[in-house]
């Protein structure tokens, strides 16, 4: 496409001429970043090298596929610009079972992490990233986490809520949590469908099953004492924490009635986590979440591009109008909490 035509097409998409300028390589240049823009901590990306690996492995079809698999930098920057998103912390929540084979775990994690690191390196004020590890290979996970944090500049580590039925409080993950605790690392948890649960006809697994898996892994971490042993690890629960903030009283009852593994005051345990708004939380869940943990534990998240540009805009607008939030709480959720939690990204955005 001639350069003039291509620029005009992007202008019609709502970008300014300056933002739409494309370099000779064809990679999209970043639109102007809002001075005090949002930071999206639930933000997915599938750069070309990652997609090619997934196609070669038979995970994705050569063409088409789900909406998130059709990720492009151009559409991402356009969506970010339209919603005042200064930066996204990119992640690729590949199910742990994809990396069951050891050779695949080595090559696949390397491709995922290097692809995301390149995205952040090429656009340092627009992207950070959470790195993958091979959860079913604990020894590999340790070396992969160290490489990602030390050499690739990752902002944290992505862990699925479960791996082949093992939840994060399982002893197999103890060495990884010990190392992440030593590094004062951030863990971004992303849900999968619980193993062995049959999907309800007409009800997609993303509607309730993913939320259940998030709740299960959070309860697993609390019951196993993982968060008490490793107080320097910060854990983000996707999608408003699943059901966790809304069933904490049930866990307290368990403690009272049978001396179960949950604390008598679940509010302390709830505040060991961070929660993103990609449930979406507004308008239904926000009051309960704020009452349980306060605005300083909540992070803005869109779930782009699993959520379409239209959904991102609708959910962001609803958050902006949420009567449960005052201006101070809204600023904390959309930006300042993330700056405090992610110092590497913060240093690039505030330099």
C-alpha positions as CSV (number, residue, x, y, z in Angstrom):
1,X,0.0,0.0,0.0
2,X,1.4,3.4,-0.9
3,X,2.6,5.4,2.2
4,X,0.1,8.2,1.7
5,X,-2.8,5.8,1.4
6,X,-1.7,3.9,4.4
7,X,-1.4,7.0,6.5
8,X,-4.8,8.2,5.4
9,X,-6.4,4.9,6.3
10,X,-5.0,5.2,9.8
11,X,-6.2,8.8,10.2
12,X,-9.7,7.6,9.4
13,X,-9.3,5.1,12.2
14,X,-9.0,8.0,14.7
15,X,-5.3,8.5,15.0
16,X,-3.6,11.8,14.2
17,X,-1.2,12.1,11.3
18,X,1.8,12.1,13.6
19,X,0.6,9.0,15.5
20,X,-0.2,7.2,12.2
21,X,3.3,7.7,10.7
22,X,4.8,4.3,9.8
23,X,8.6,3.7,9.6
24,X,10.1,2.2,6.5
25,X,10.1,-1.3,8.1
26,X,6.3,-1.2,8.3
27,X,6.2,-1.4,12.1
28,X,3.6,0.9,13.7
29,X,5.0,3.9,15.5
30,X,3.5,4.6,19.0
31,X,0.7,7.2,19.1
32,X,1.3,10.1,21.5
33,X,1.2,8.7,25.1
34,X,-1.3,10.5,27.4
35,X,0.7,12.5,30.0
36,X,-0.9,10.7,32.9
37,X,-2.3,7.7,31.1
38,X,-3.6,4.3,32.4
39,X,-1.4,1.3,33.0
40,X,-3.0,-1.9,31.8
41,X,-1.7,-4.9,33.8
42,X,-4.0,-7.5,32.2
43,X,-2.8,-7.0,28.6
44,X,-2.0,-9.8,26.2
45,X,0.2,-9.9,23.1
46,X,1.1,-12.4,20.4
47,X,4.0,-11.0,18.5
48,X,4.9,-12.5,15.1
49,X,7.6,-14.9,16.3
50,X,5.3,-16.2,19.0
51,X,2.5,-16.7,16.6
52,X,4.8,-18.5,14.2
53,X,5.9,-20.9,16.9
54,X,2.3,-21.6,17.9
55,X,1.4,-22.3,14.3
56,X,4.4,-24.6,13.8
57,X,3.4,-26.5,17.0
58,X,-0.2,-26.9,15.8
59,X,-1.6,-24.7,18.6
60,X,-2.9,-22.1,16.3
61,X,-4.2,-22.4,12.7
62,X,-2.1,-20.8,9.9
63,X,-4.8,-18.2,9.4
64,X,-7.7,-17.0,11.4
65,X,-8.1,-18.4,14.9
66,X,-9.5,-16.8,18.0
67,X,-9.5,-13.0,18.3
68,X,-6.5,-12.8,20.6
69,X,-4.4,-14.8,18.1
70,X,-4.9,-12.1,15.5
71,X,-3.0,-9.6,17.7
72,X,-1.2,-6.8,15.8
73,X,0.9,-3.9,17.2
74,X,-1.0,-1.5,15.1
75,X,-4.5,-2.4,16.5
76,X,-3.0,-2.6,20.0
77,X,-1.6,0.9,19.8
78,X,-4.9,2.2,18.4
79,X,-6.9,0.6,21.2
80,X,-4.5,1.9,23.8
81,X,-4.7,5.4,22.3
82,X,-8.5,5.4,22.2
83,X,-8.7,4.5,25.9
84,X,-5.9,6.7,27.3
85,X,-3.7,3.7,28.1
86,X,-0.1,4.8,28.5
87,X,1.4,1.3,28.8
88,X,0.4,-2.3,28.8
89,X,2.2,-5.1,30.7
90,X,2.1,-7.7,28.0
91,X,1.7,-11.4,28.8
92,X,1.0,-14.7,26.9
93,X,-0.9,-17.0,29.1
94,X,0.0,-20.3,27.4
95,X,-1.5,-23.2,29.3
96,X,1.1,-25.1,31.3
97,X,0.2,-28.4,29.5
98,X,1.4,-27.0,26.2
99,X,4.9,-27.1,27.7
100,X,4.5,-30.7,29.1
101,X,7.3,-32.0,26.8
102,X,10.6,-30.8,28.1
103,X,12.0,-29.8,24.7
104,X,8.9,-27.9,23.9
105,X,9.1,-26.2,27.3
106,X,12.6,-25.0,26.6
107,X,11.9,-23.7,23.0
108,X,8.4,-22.4,23.6
109,X,9.1,-20.4,26.8
110,X,12.2,-18.9,25.1
111,X,10.2,-17.8,22.1
112,X,7.4,-16.3,24.2
113,X,9.7,-14.4,26.5
114,X,12.1,-13.1,23.9
115,X,9.1,-12.0,21.8
116,X,7.6,-10.0,24.7
117,X,11.0,-8.7,25.7
118,X,11.6,-7.4,22.1
119,X,8.2,-5.7,22.2
120,X,9.1,-3.9,25.4
121,X,12.6,-3.1,24.2
122,X,11.3,-1.6,21.0
123,X,8.6,0.4,22.8
124,X,9.9,1.0,26.3
125,X,7.4,3.6,27.3
126,X,4.4,1.6,26.0
127,X,5.0,-1.9,27.1
128,X,6.4,-4.0,30.0
129,X,5.9,-7.8,30.2
130,X,5.3,-10.7,32.5
131,X,7.5,-13.7,31.5
132,X,6.4,-17.3,31.1
133,X,7.9,-20.3,32.9
134,X,7.5,-24.0,32.4
135,X,5.3,-24.7,35.4
136,X,5.4,-28.5,35.0
137,X,9.2,-28.5,35.0
138,X,10.2,-26.9,38.3
139,X,13.9,-26.9,37.6
140,X,13.4,-25.2,34.2
141,X,11.0,-22.7,35.8
142,X,13.7,-21.5,38.2
143,X,16.3,-20.9,35.4
144,X,13.7,-19.4,33.1
145,X,12.5,-17.0,35.8
146,X,16.1,-15.9,36.6
147,X,16.8,-15.4,32.9
148,X,13.7,-13.4,32.3
149,X,14.2,-11.1,35.4
150,X,17.9,-10.7,35.1
151,X,18.6,-10.7,31.4
152,X,15.3,-9.8,29.6
153,X,14.1,-7.2,32.0
154,X,10.7,-8.8,32.8
155,X,8.4,-6.9,35.2
156,X,7.3,-10.1,36.8
157,X,6.4,-13.8,36.2
158,X,3.2,-15.2,34.7
159,X,1.8,-18.3,36.4
160,X,-1.3,-20.1,35.3
161,X,-3.8,-20.6,38.2
162,X,-3.3,-24.3,37.8
163,X,-1.0,-26.7,35.9
164,X,-2.4,-30.1,35.1
165,X,-4.6,-29.9,38.2
166,X,-1.8,-28.6,40.5
167,X,-2.7,-25.3,42.2
168,X,-0.1,-22.7,43.3
169,X,-0.1,-23.8,46.9
170,X,1.2,-27.2,45.8
171,X,4.6,-28.2,47.2
172,X,5.9,-28.5,43.6
173,X,5.9,-24.7,43.3
174,X,7.6,-24.0,46.7
175,X,11.1,-23.7,45.3
176,X,9.8,-21.2,42.6
177,X,8.0,-19.1,45.2
178,X,11.1,-19.2,47.5
179,X,13.2,-17.8,44.6
180,X,10.6,-15.2,43.7
181,X,10.4,-14.2,47.3
182,X,14.2,-13.7,47.4
183,X,13.8,-11.4,44.3
184,X,10.8,-9.6,45.7
185,X,9.1,-10.4,42.4
186,X,5.6,-9.8,41.1
187,X,3.5,-12.8,40.0
188,X,0.6,-12.3,37.6
189,X,-1.8,-15.2,37.7
190,X,-3.9,-16.1,34.7
191,X,-6.8,-18.5,34.9
192,X,-7.5,-21.7,32.9
193,X,-10.5,-24.0,33.1
194,X,-10.3,-26.3,36.1
195,X,-9.2,-29.8,35.1
196,X,-12.0,-32.4,34.9
197,X,-14.9,-29.9,35.0
198,X,-17.5,-30.4,32.2
199,X,-18.5,-27.2,30.5
200,X,-22.2,-26.2,30.9
201,X,-24.0,-26.1,27.6
202,X,-24.3,-22.6,26.4
203,X,-22.1,-21.3,29.2
204,X,-18.5,-20.7,28.1
205,X,-15.7,-21.7,30.5
206,X,-14.5,-18.1,30.6
207,X,-17.8,-17.0,32.2
208,X,-17.4,-18.9,35.5
209,X,-14.9,-21.7,35.3
210,X,-11.9,-19.3,34.9
211,X,-13.1,-17.4,37.9
212,X,-13.4,-20.6,39.9
213,X,-9.8,-21.6,39.0
214,X,-8.6,-18.2,40.2
215,X,-10.5,-18.6,43.5
216,X,-9.1,-22.2,43.9
217,X,-5.5,-21.1,43.5
218,X,-5.9,-18.1,45.8
219,X,-7.4,-20.4,48.5
220,X,-4.6,-22.9,47.8
221,X,-2.0,-20.2,48.5
222,X,-3.7,-19.1,51.7
223,X,-4.3,-22.7,53.0
224,X,-0.8,-23.8,52.2
225,X,0.7,-20.8,54.0
226,X,2.7,-19.9,50.8
227,X,1.9,-16.2,51.2
228,X,2.9,-16.2,54.9
229,X,6.2,-17.9,54.1
230,X,7.0,-15.7,51.2
231,X,5.9,-12.2,52.2
232,X,8.0,-10.4,49.5
233,X,6.1,-12.0,46.6
234,X,3.3,-9.8,45.2
235,X,0.5,-11.8,43.6
236,X,-2.0,-10.3,41.1
237,X,-5.3,-12.2,40.8
238,X,-7.0,-11.7,37.4
239,X,-10.6,-10.8,36.9
240,X,-11.3,-9.2,40.3
241,X,-10.0,-12.2,42.1
242,X,-12.6,-14.5,40.8
243,X,-15.0,-15.3,43.6
244,X,-12.5,-14.8,46.4
245,X,-13.5,-11.4,47.8
246,X,-17.1,-12.4,47.8
247,X,-16.9,-15.7,49.6
248,X,-14.3,-14.8,52.3
249,X,-16.9,-15.1,55.0
250,X,-17.4,-18.7,54.1
251,X,-13.7,-19.4,54.6
252,X,-13.9,-17.7,58.0
253,X,-16.9,-19.9,58.9
254,X,-14.7,-22.9,58.0
255,X,-12.1,-21.8,60.5
256,X,-14.7,-21.3,63.2
257,X,-16.5,-24.6,62.7
258,X,-13.7,-27.1,62.0
259,X,-10.4,-25.2,62.6
260,X,-9.6,-25.2,58.9
261,X,-6.5,-23.8,57.3
262,X,-8.0,-20.3,56.7
263,X,-7.4,-17.4,59.1
264,X,-10.1,-16.2,61.4
265,X,-9.8,-12.8,59.8
266,X,-9.8,-13.3,56.0
267,X,-9.4,-9.6,55.3
268,X,-5.7,-9.9,56.1
269,X,-5.3,-12.7,53.6
270,X,-7.4,-10.9,51.0
271,X,-5.0,-7.9,51.2
272,X,-2.0,-10.1,50.4
273,X,-3.3,-10.1,46.8
274,X,-3.7,-7.5,44.1
275,X,-6.8,-7.6,41.9
276,X,-7.3,-6.3,38.3
277,X,-10.5,-4.8,36.9
278,X,-10.8,-7.2,34.0
279,X,-13.8,-9.0,35.5
280,X,-15.0,-6.4,34.6
281,X,-15.5,-5.1,38.1
282,X,-17.7,-2.1,37.3
283,X,-20.5,-1.7,38.1
284,X,-21.4,-4.9,39.8
285,X,-18.4,-6.0,41.8
286,X,-16.6,-2.8,42.6
287,X,-18.3,-2.0,45.9
288,X,-17.7,-5.5,47.4
289,X,-14.1,-5.5,46.1
290,X,-13.3,-2.0,47.5
291,X,-14.9,-3.0,50.9
292,X,-12.8,-6.1,51.1
293,X,-9.4,-4.8,50.1
294,X,-9.5,-1.0,49.4
295,X,-8.5,0.8,46.2
296,X,-4.8,0.5,46.8
297,X,-4.9,-3.3,46.0
298,X,-6.8,-2.9,42.7
299,X,-5.2,-2.5,39.2
300,X,-6.6,-1.5,35.9
301,X,-6.8,-4.4,33.4
302,X,-8.5,-4.8,30.0
303,X,-7.9,-8.4,28.9
304,X,-7.1,-7.1,25.5
305,X,-7.3,-8.6,22.9
306,X,-9.3,-11.5,24.4
307,X,-11.7,-8.6,24.9
308,X,-12.4,-6.7,21.7
309,X,-11.6,-3.0,21.3
310,X,-15.3,-2.3,21.7
311,X,-15.4,-4.2,25.0
312,X,-12.2,-2.4,26.2
313,X,-13.9,0.9,25.6
314,X,-17.2,0.0,27.2
315,X,-15.5,-1.5,30.3
316,X,-13.1,1.5,30.6
317,X,-16.0,3.9,30.3
318,X,-18.0,2.1,32.9
319,X,-15.0,2.2,35.3
320,X,-14.7,5.9,34.7
321,X,-18.3,6.5,35.6
322,X,-18.4,4.0,38.5
323,X,-20.0,5.9,41.5
324,X,-18.1,3.7,43.9
325,X,-14.8,5.4,43.0
326,X,-13.8,9.0,43.8
327,X,-11.0,10.7,41.8
328,X,-8.3,9.6,44.2
329,X,-9.3,6.0,44.1
330,X,-9.7,6.1,40.3
331,X,-6.1,7.5,39.9
332,X,-4.7,4.8,42.2
333,X,-6.4,2.0,40.2
334,X,-5.7,3.3,36.8
335,X,-2.0,4.3,37.3
336,X,-0.4,4.9,40.7
337,X,-0.8,1.4,42.1
338,X,0.9,-0.1,39.1
339,X,3.8,2.4,39.3
340,X,4.3,1.4,42.9
341,X,4.1,-2.4,42.1
342,X,6.2,-2.4,38.9
343,X,9.4,-0.3,39.5
344,X,11.1,-1.1,36.2
345,X,8.1,0.1,34.2
346,X,7.7,3.1,36.5
347,X,11.3,4.1,35.9
348,X,10.8,4.1,32.1
349,X,7.5,6.0,32.3
350,X,8.6,8.7,34.8
351,X,12.2,9.3,33.6
